[in-house]
Amino acid sequence: FFPIPYPDELLYSVLARYHLRSGNMSFKATIEDVFGTKNATAVMELPSNLNALISNLPLNTEYTADYLIDNHTLFPFYTAFLPPKRSQWVRNNMMKRNGKGIYGKTGIMASSIVANKYFKFCPLCNEEDKEKYGEIYWHRIHQIPGVLVCPKHQVMLCDSKVPIKGYNKHQYVAASEENCTESDNVVVYSDKTMSHLINLAEDVEFLLNNQFERRPTEWF
């Protein structure tokens, strides 16, 4: 079986929910179930080895590697302004086993934007998800570095207790009410700054949910 991915859910989050339902005692057992190897790494942004994942899904599954890449990873955001060949290279290598060089090709390694240390969540999204689905999950839009507010509810995002680079590189940690507790130290911004932050979050959400023709750098 494979959990049905929720709207805007990270593939990482889907696999974390699979781990909980599988009854597996170790994360390596889950990795072997999903990828057919014990050496895969739990990656939040641009996971690889997706062809192997698809081949291990139940027969007649409707999911494809392309579908998961476009709808449940951060690929649409990180490749929106890449040249066509490089964007396709990243997609192809996310499907392959080792995914070597993906972060270099997207420019993430050289970026001066500070990466998030912890998974982020919107308290109001969590309330809605709990009511609608009976559980909460990690949203893609909330994990983009620089996105500080939820574009849907226009409230500040909170840091969870779950580090993005965990102590165990094979570990998938699902969102829960225990690890998504609101802090009292919420930063308060002026109305003008909040307006900018909301616009930024909405623009990022647009990039995530729409497919644009990739262009060479000279075009931009």
Rosetta silent file (secondary structure, phi, psi, omega in degrees, C-alpha in Angstrom):
SEQUENCE: FFPIPYPDELLYSVLARYHLRSGNMSFKATIEDVFGTKNATAVMELPSNLNALISNLPLNTEYTADYLIDNHTLFPFYTAFLPPKRSQWVRNNMMKRNGKGIYGKTGIMASSIVANKYFKFCPLCNEEDKEKYGEIYWHRIHQIPGVLVCPKHQVMLCDSKVPIKGYNKHQYVAASEENCTESDNVVVYSDKTMSHLINLAEDVEFLLNNQFERRPTEWF
SCORE:     score description
SCORE:     0.000 S_00000001
   1 L     0.000  164.742  177.779    0.000    0.000    0.000 S_00000001
   2 L  -147.837  129.013 -179.476    1.005    3.624   -0.296 S_00000001
   3 L   -60.616  141.679  176.299   -0.615    6.581    1.508 S_00000001
   4 L   -71.240  121.903  179.139   -2.536    8.938   -0.775 S_00000001
   5 L   -63.472  135.893  177.291   -0.535   12.191   -0.903 S_00000001
   6 L   -81.786  165.219  178.858   -2.478   15.172    0.438 S_00000001
   7 L   -57.383  129.906  177.252   -2.628   18.522   -1.419 S_00000001
   8 L    61.804   23.290  179.258    0.774   20.254   -1.370 S_00000001
   9 E   -84.885  136.175  173.928    2.243   17.462    0.787 S_00000001
  10 L   -65.507  142.127  173.806    5.978   16.811    0.603 S_00000001
  11 H   -57.700  -37.922  175.034    6.946   13.336   -0.599 S_00000001
  12 H   -50.734  -44.360 -177.902    9.109   13.217    2.552 S_00000001
  13 H   -68.297  -39.130  177.506    5.880   13.596    4.557 S_00000001
  14 H   -60.819  -44.279 -179.148    4.091   10.865    2.582 S_00000001
  15 H   -69.236  -31.114  175.948    6.968    8.469    3.291 S_00000001
  16 H   -66.542  -39.355  177.741    6.936    9.459    6.975 S_00000001
  17 H   -69.256  -36.222  175.668    3.245    8.549    7.134 S_00000001
  18 H   -60.161  -43.588 -179.202    3.996    5.267    5.338 S_00000001
  19 H   -58.117  -43.498 -179.124    6.602    4.462    7.992 S_00000001
  20 H   -62.746  -38.821 -175.689    4.059    4.967   10.779 S_00000001
  21 H   -83.715  -19.462 -173.525    1.502    2.696    9.097 S_00000001
  22 H   -72.712  -27.089 -174.710    3.968    0.011    7.960 S_00000001
  23 L    82.141    3.892  178.660    4.760   -1.297   11.410 S_00000001
  24 L   -63.195  138.074  179.046    8.456   -1.251   10.530 S_00000001
  25 L   -81.099  -28.078 -177.658   10.690   -1.096   13.588 S_00000001
  26 L  -124.075  154.709  177.863   13.537    0.668   11.763 S_00000001
  27 H   -70.800  -28.413  178.259   13.751    3.445    9.199 S_00000001
  28 H   -65.498  -32.960  176.754   16.144    1.336    7.126 S_00000001
  29 H   -66.042  -39.725  177.322   13.381   -1.243    6.707 S_00000001
  30 H   -64.758  -44.590  179.146   11.096    1.503    5.406 S_00000001
  31 H   -59.904  -39.467  179.998   13.781    2.754    3.019 S_00000001
  32 H   -69.299  -38.523  174.758   14.233   -0.775    1.707 S_00000001
  33 H   -55.536  -49.021 -169.578   10.445   -1.162    1.247 S_00000001
  34 H   -78.594  -46.502 -171.517   10.223    2.069   -0.693 S_00000001
  35 H  -108.526   -7.989 -179.412   13.468    2.210   -2.681 S_00000001
  36 L    73.750   17.917  178.045   14.688   -1.403   -2.718 S_00000001
  37 L  -151.645  153.734  178.030   17.951   -0.403   -1.028 S_00000001
  38 L   -93.212   -0.904 -172.670   19.082    0.406    2.515 S_00000001
  39 L   -98.962   -1.425  179.757   21.381    3.201    1.365 S_00000001
  40 L   -68.850  154.055 -178.589   18.840    5.851    0.315 S_00000001
  41 L  -111.551  142.046  177.266   18.724    9.088    2.300 S_00000001
  42 L   -75.963  108.190 -174.679   15.625   10.836    3.643 S_00000001
  43 L  -118.255  135.843 -178.321   15.643   14.126    1.713 S_00000001
  44 L   -82.786  -48.146 -167.263   13.144   16.951    2.050 S_00000001
  45 L   -81.183  -63.042 -171.572   13.728   19.173   -1.011 S_00000001
  46 L  -129.809   75.124 -178.266   14.786   17.182   -4.093 S_00000001
  47 L   -67.648  154.878  177.819   14.671   13.436   -3.392 S_00000001
  48 L  -117.917 -172.616  177.991   16.118   10.958   -5.891 S_00000001
  49 L    68.139   26.644 -172.953   15.612    7.249   -6.676 S_00000001
  50 H   -74.877  -26.695  175.127   11.997    7.925   -7.655 S_00000001
  51 H   -62.578  -39.546  178.676   11.882    5.370  -10.476 S_00000001
  52 H   -64.917  -41.168  177.842   12.652    2.678   -7.905 S_00000001
  53 H   -58.447  -48.104 -178.544    9.888    4.006   -5.645 S_00000001
  54 H   -61.484  -39.860 -178.195    7.361    3.848   -8.503 S_00000001
  55 H   -67.031  -21.098 -179.933    8.429    0.297   -9.404 S_00000001
  56 H   -94.314   -4.220  179.106    7.731   -0.786   -5.806 S_00000001
  57 L   -73.502  161.509  178.460    4.229    0.707   -5.651 S_00000001
  58 L   -56.764  153.315  178.243    1.161   -1.550   -5.950 S_00000001
  59 L   -57.841  149.121  178.536    0.183   -2.681   -9.461 S_00000001
  60 L    64.447   21.704  176.737   -1.983   -0.273  -11.482 S_00000001
  61 L   -64.918  147.379 -179.018   -0.890    2.683   -9.377 S_00000001
  62 L   -88.534   -6.716 -174.876   -1.788    6.047  -10.887 S_00000001
  63 L   -86.293  145.098  174.343    1.403    7.717   -9.672 S_00000001
  64 L  -126.631  164.688  177.261    4.455    8.386  -11.837 S_00000001
  65 H   -61.065  -41.110  179.257    7.875    9.798  -10.991 S_00000001
  66 H   -61.230  -41.597 -179.753    6.996   12.960  -12.946 S_00000001
  67 H   -61.968  -46.027 -179.223    3.772   13.391  -10.965 S_00000001
  68 H   -65.139  -40.548  179.925    5.568   13.109   -7.620 S_00000001
  69 H   -62.466  -44.897 -174.724    8.348   15.484   -8.755 S_00000001
  70 H   -75.907  -30.045 -171.763    5.915   18.152   -9.969 S_00000001
  71 H  -112.021  -14.369 -173.846    3.394   17.934   -7.133 S_00000001
  72 H  -136.833   16.752  170.645    5.205   16.683   -4.046 S_00000001
  73 L  -131.346  177.551  179.677    8.799   17.982   -4.184 S_00000001
  74 L   -91.817   13.218  179.058   10.336   21.448   -4.386 S_00000001
  75 H   -53.112  -47.650 -177.201   11.458   20.850   -8.005 S_00000001
  76 H   -59.364  -31.963  179.653    9.017   23.399   -9.572 S_00000001
  77 H   -76.976  -49.996 -173.576   10.405   26.146   -7.342 S_00000001
  78 H   -72.938  -16.428 -179.260   14.119   25.397   -7.578 S_00000001
  79 L  -110.486    2.462 -174.129   14.105   24.901  -11.356 S_00000001
  80 L   -57.502  -31.800 -176.487   11.693   27.692  -12.387 S_00000001
  81 L  -114.535   19.434  177.299   14.544   29.924  -13.589 S_00000001
  82 L   -90.136  152.783  173.714   16.983   27.263  -14.786 S_00000001
  83 L   -60.702  154.029 -175.608   17.827   26.705  -18.476 S_00000001
  84 H   -54.470  -45.482 -176.821   15.803   23.875  -20.081 S_00000001
  85 H   -64.856  -40.060 -178.546   18.677   21.366  -20.304 S_00000001
  86 H   -70.917  -38.577  177.098   19.725   21.838  -16.686 S_00000001
  87 H   -60.700  -43.664  179.643   16.134   21.614  -15.457 S_00000001
  88 H   -67.200  -35.949  177.478   15.668   18.354  -17.368 S_00000001
  89 H   -60.544  -44.410  179.632   18.994   17.052  -16.002 S_00000001
  90 H   -62.080  -46.054  179.445   17.757   17.661  -12.447 S_00000001
  91 H   -58.663  -48.064 -178.673   14.454   15.884  -13.195 S_00000001
  92 H   -60.194  -40.293 -176.999   16.244   12.901  -14.750 S_00000001
  93 H   -77.527  -20.814  171.604   18.630   12.579  -11.808 S_00000001
  94 H   -70.379  -25.416  178.228   15.796   12.736   -9.287 S_00000001
  95 H   -80.210  -27.341 -175.487   14.477    9.627  -11.003 S_00000001
  96 L   -81.073  175.663 -170.889   17.831    7.821  -10.859 S_00000001
  97 L   -69.557  -50.209 -170.434   19.373    6.001   -7.915 S_00000001
  98 L   -94.993  -22.998  178.273   22.032    8.275   -6.463 S_00000001
  99 L    61.142   25.089 -175.086   20.842   11.781   -7.449 S_00000001
 100 L   -65.825  134.097  174.219   24.452   12.969   -7.318 S_00000001
 101 L    88.730   -1.779 -176.296   25.014   16.633   -8.159 S_00000001
 102 H   -59.624  -44.849 -174.208   21.368   17.733   -7.966 S_00000001
 103 H   -72.299  -28.289  175.091   21.948   20.451   -5.377 S_00000001
 104 H   -70.880  -41.787 -177.798   24.917   21.848   -7.264 S_00000001
 105 H   -66.694  -32.217 -178.838   23.001   22.012  -10.552 S_00000001
 106 H   -82.594  -13.331 -179.087   20.073   23.898   -8.989 S_00000001
 107 L    89.416    2.407 -178.928   22.360   26.466   -7.349 S_00000001
 108 L   -63.098  -38.904 -176.965   21.243   25.604   -3.823 S_00000001
 109 L   -62.700  -34.837 -175.847   24.820   24.885   -2.727 S_00000001
 110 L   -94.005   -1.074 -175.287   26.018   28.335   -3.817 S_00000001
 111 L   -71.141  143.111  177.136   22.972   30.240   -2.566 S_00000001
 112 L   -90.058   -4.309  178.132   23.437   32.898    0.112 S_00000001
 113 L   -73.250  128.718 -176.357   19.849   32.382    1.335 S_00000001
 114 L   -72.632  127.575  179.451   19.949   30.718    4.739 S_00000001
 115 L   -72.375  151.314  175.663   18.294   27.288    4.714 S_00000001
 116 L   -67.892  140.860  177.424   15.616   26.458    7.277 S_00000001
 117 L   -87.219  -30.218 -176.587   16.880   24.425   10.226 S_00000001
 118 E  -127.835  152.803  171.729   13.479   22.994   11.143 S_00000001
 119 E   -61.339  141.321 -179.739   10.342   21.972    9.309 S_00000001
 120 E  -107.895  158.249  178.950    7.804   24.791    9.448 S_00000001
 121 E  -147.937  157.698  174.388    4.044   24.646    9.879 S_00000001
 122 L  -105.587  122.968 -178.216    0.994   26.909    9.898 S_00000001
 123 H   -58.296  -35.977 -178.335   -1.149   26.443   13.024 S_00000001
 124 H   -74.468  -36.667  173.668   -4.361   27.159   11.081 S_00000001
 125 H   -60.817  -41.983 -179.935   -3.450   24.697    8.300 S_00000001
 126 H   -61.397  -40.816  178.162   -2.848   22.078   10.983 S_00000001
 127 H   -62.357  -44.810 -179.556   -6.285   22.688   12.473 S_00000001
 128 H   -65.871  -43.890 -178.898   -7.924   22.364    9.057 S_00000001
 129 H   -63.427  -41.249  179.453   -5.907   19.269    8.090 S_00000001
 130 H   -61.123  -41.986 -178.660   -6.748   17.545   11.395 S_00000001
 131 H   -70.595  -38.980 -174.964  -10.442   18.221   10.856 S_00000001
 132 H   -83.280  -41.235 -173.138  -10.452   17.230    7.160 S_00000001
 133 H  -112.547  -10.258 -179.133   -7.984   14.313    7.076 S_00000001
 134 L    83.054    2.894  178.357   -7.701   13.239   10.689 S_00000001
 135 L  -159.314  167.147  178.329   -3.968   14.035   10.753 S_00000001
 136 L  -109.904  165.929 -177.450   -1.512   16.805    9.946 S_00000001
 137 L  -154.464  167.859  179.771    1.341   16.787    7.420 S_00000001
 138 L   -83.474  120.757  177.337    4.287   18.789    6.086 S_00000001
 139 E   -86.182  143.417  177.898    3.246   21.279    3.387 S_00000001
 140 L   -61.835  -50.378 -171.921    5.664   22.107    0.542 S_00000001
 141 H   -58.927  -31.008 -176.979    4.986   25.840    0.544 S_00000001
 142 H   -74.879  -15.101 -174.381    5.874   26.149    4.238 S_00000001
 143 H   -98.887    0.380 -179.510    9.390   24.692    3.723 S_00000001
 144 L   -74.563  124.948  177.398   10.713   27.192    1.139 S_00000001
 145 L   -57.519  132.312 -179.304   13.565   29.280    2.634 S_00000001
 146 L    97.427  -17.478  174.497   12.422   32.899    2.868 S_00000001
 147 L   -86.970  112.965 -174.041    8.718   32.073    3.105 S_00000001
 148 L  -109.692  -11.989  179.850    7.771   33.228    6.585 S_00000001
 149 E  -126.781  156.730  175.167    3.973   33.383    6.330 S_00000001
 150 L   -81.682  121.675 -178.108    1.278   30.997    5.165 S_00000001
 151 L   -66.071  -23.997 -178.909   -0.161   32.352    1.891 S_00000001
 152 L   -77.939  -45.729 -174.966   -3.551   30.777    2.643 S_00000001
 153 L  -104.165  -10.173  177.982   -4.098   32.106    6.155 S_00000001
 154 L    55.954   42.300  174.377   -1.636   35.017    6.098 S_00000001
 155 L  -122.294  159.460 -179.621   -0.249   34.186    9.539 S_00000001
 156 E   -65.483  139.600  174.146    3.364   33.650   10.579 S_00000001
 157 L   -76.479  153.734  179.062    4.764   30.155   10.169 S_00000001
 158 E  -114.319  149.259  172.127    6.145   28.376   13.229 S_00000001
 159 E   -78.330  133.656  172.019    9.235   26.204   13.596 S_00000001
 160 E   -82.545 -174.249  176.367    8.478   22.604   14.502 S_00000001
 161 E   -94.603    4.444 -174.291   10.775   20.510   16.687 S_00000001
 162 E   -99.391  114.369  178.765   11.856   18.394   13.703 S_00000001
 163 E   -70.620  141.628  178.752   15.248   19.300   12.156 S_00000001
 164 L   -68.202  -41.227  173.088   15.401   19.181    8.353 S_00000001
 165 L   -97.594   90.978 -173.696   18.870   17.650    8.541 S_00000001
 166 L   -73.256  172.351  179.484   18.109   15.008   11.148 S_00000001
 167 L   -71.996  -28.023  178.323   20.536   13.087   13.314 S_00000001
 168 L  -112.926  115.322 -173.829   19.650    9.943   11.350 S_00000001
 169 L   -71.550   -8.470  178.517   19.901   10.470    7.578 S_00000001
 170 L  -100.441    3.458 -169.903   17.500    7.567    6.960 S_00000001
 171 L   -92.451  127.160  172.588   14.778    8.913    9.262 S_00000001
 172 L  -105.972  119.729 -177.083   11.414   10.199    8.031 S_00000001
 173 L  -111.218  118.310 -179.429    9.596   12.126   10.778 S_00000001
 174 L   -76.386  150.258  173.136    5.885   12.773   10.319 S_00000001
 175 L   -66.160  141.812  179.323    4.251   15.998   11.479 S_00000001
 176 L  -149.438  165.837  177.785    2.386   15.522   14.757 S_00000001
 177 L   -66.531  -23.856  179.885    0.716   17.579   17.450 S_00000001
 178 L   -75.349  -38.084 -177.269    3.686   16.754   19.694 S_00000001
 179 L   -98.127    0.757  176.454    6.355   18.136   17.356 S_00000001
 180 L  -119.637   70.296  179.254    4.267   21.048   16.017 S_00000001
 181 L  -106.884  138.697 -177.583    3.696   23.186   19.086 S_00000001
 182 L   -72.301  142.494  178.594    3.404   26.958   18.832 S_00000001
 183 L   -94.753  155.009  175.850    6.104   29.082   20.411 S_00000001
 184 L   -81.219  -12.094 -175.387    5.512   32.177   22.509 S_00000001
 185 L   -95.955   51.180  179.581    8.383   33.926   20.679 S_00000001
 186 L   -79.989  129.191  179.983    6.521   34.784   17.473 S_00000001
 187 L   -72.721  135.577  178.277    8.050   37.738   15.636 S_00000001
 188 L  -108.079  122.368 -179.409    5.617   40.599   15.001 S_00000001
 189 L  -105.477  159.925  175.952    6.164   42.592   11.795 S_00000001
 190 L   -67.428  162.867  179.431    4.693   45.901   10.672 S_00000001
 191 H   -59.291  -37.790 -178.692    1.702   45.864    8.309 S_00000001
 192 H   -65.877  -45.968  179.460    3.951   46.969    5.443 S_00000001
 193 H   -64.886  -41.213  178.283    6.464   44.170    6.030 S_00000001
 194 H   -60.230  -38.893  178.421    3.663   41.610    6.417 S_00000001
 195 H   -60.745  -43.225  177.602    2.254   42.753    3.079 S_00000001
 196 H   -64.321  -43.477 -178.245    5.629   42.100    1.430 S_00000001
 197 H   -64.342  -37.696  178.000    5.962   38.695    3.126 S_00000001
 198 H   -67.105  -43.304  178.028    2.467   37.687    1.984 S_00000001
 199 H   -60.267  -42.722  179.549    3.213   38.765   -1.592 S_00000001
 200 H   -62.008  -46.734 -179.352    6.437   36.761   -1.541 S_00000001
 201 H   -62.351  -39.809  179.607    4.689   33.651   -0.210 S_00000001
 202 H   -67.315  -37.609  177.893    1.945   33.952   -2.849 S_00000001
 203 H   -66.137  -42.255  178.737    4.535   34.303   -5.628 S_00000001
 204 H   -64.119  -41.595  178.464    6.418   31.226   -4.406 S_00000001
 205 H   -61.232  -37.983  178.155    3.147   29.288   -4.217 S_00000001
 206 H   -63.452  -42.217  177.753    2.425   30.301   -7.830 S_00000001
 207 H   -63.874  -38.899 -178.143    5.826   28.949   -8.914 S_00000001
 208 H   -66.252  -35.490 -169.538    5.206   25.694   -7.057 S_00000001
 209 H  -104.382    6.827  179.056    1.798   25.051   -8.584 S_00000001
 210 L  -132.691  143.543  179.044    2.317   26.117  -12.189 S_00000001
 211 L   -96.274  119.703  178.825    4.500   24.736  -14.953 S_00000001
 212 L  -109.586  151.284  174.688    6.446   27.387  -16.846 S_00000001
 213 L   -67.076  126.736  178.807    8.549   26.977  -19.947 S_00000001
 214 L   -71.602  141.678 -176.255   12.171   26.859  -18.832 S_00000001
 215 L  -126.203  153.020  174.098   14.296   29.594  -20.406 S_00000001
 216 L   -68.728  159.362 -177.550   18.034   30.174  -20.838 S_00000001
 217 L   -55.950  -37.312 -177.864   19.665   32.736  -18.535 S_00000001
 218 L   -61.746  -31.764 -179.603   19.968   35.251  -21.412 S_00000001
 219 L   -62.104  -43.646  179.709   16.178   35.317  -21.789 S_00000001
 220 L   -68.811    0.000    0.000   15.738   36.582  -18.232 S_00000001
